[in-house]
């Protein structure tokens, strides 16, 4: 069962396919699954804090089936995205139906696109890294590969990191700060790399320029093939996809800060600097992203062997439920600010 449970993650793209095929009320299938059914089920199911034994970790880490479960998301991602673009460019769905189709597809761009790309982006294999960049394309977020791996993991839980939400900051202000800040950070990181290697900023060696070219070509191709409606649809699902990512960023590190040492540098990253969730259904659907504390503790650890760590702060709800709370700031603050304040011995929260 441990090897096949992640097949349930395919329920998300399957629900999007049903939405696109049947349309009508089914257009909202993925939205209802992700943000109604899963949060409710997670409230009913017990959390699991169990970890694999060292022997099991060694065995599970080497199983290729877990890698292929990630790879198969690529054709699903592009298939669902292009199918949606075709429908909006050739059909005449009503406003409610179109909204449902757009949200359902955007969720796939975020959950099965960016999230899987995030896992693959931490791999050392060049082929997996390339697949990661390709899977970030529908979200128009390829700079994430640079900023997340070389910026976020270095600066997490500090004011230098645009993807670490501050205590008292609402999710909408965070969206603006993180989206723009991550883009600027990726350019800065790439510029510093090129300068260190003695290469020109405006050259083919600049990965950020490459991403701009590739993403522009993607949009131009869609516009030429599917017209302005298809182009608008492609942009819409990209925005939904990366805002889904940023909402996850928001709940993962909200209010947690690393203390500054006497040297002026922040303390080392530890499990206390990420919010963790052991709600089992969300863990499966997001390929263990919710065990985020261990991911930051050792970013190269594969998703199937991530651990529960007792010292990590725990979200009261799973990721989908927490995201719903986050979009209603007064409710989010009422639930989370007291929890953030309790971590004061571990992080400078800014809350009394």
Secondary structure, DSSP 8 states (H G I E B T S, - for coil): -TTTGGGGGGHHHHHHHHHHHH-GGGGGHHHHIIIIIHHHHHHHS--------HHHHHHHHT-HHHHHHHHTHHHHHHHHHHHHHHHHHH----HHHHHHHHHHHHHHIIIIIIHHHHHHHT-S-HHHHHHHHHHTGGGT-TTHHHHIIIIIHHHTTSTT-TTS--TT--HHHHHHHHHHHHHHHHHHHHHHHHHHTT--SSSTT-HHHHHHHHHHHHHHHHHHHHHHHHHHHHHHHHHHHHHHHHHHHHHHHTT----B-TTSSB----GGGS-B---HHHHHHTTTTT-HHHHHH-TTS-GGG----TTS-B-SS-HHHHHHHHTSHHHHHHHHHHHHHHGGGTS--S--
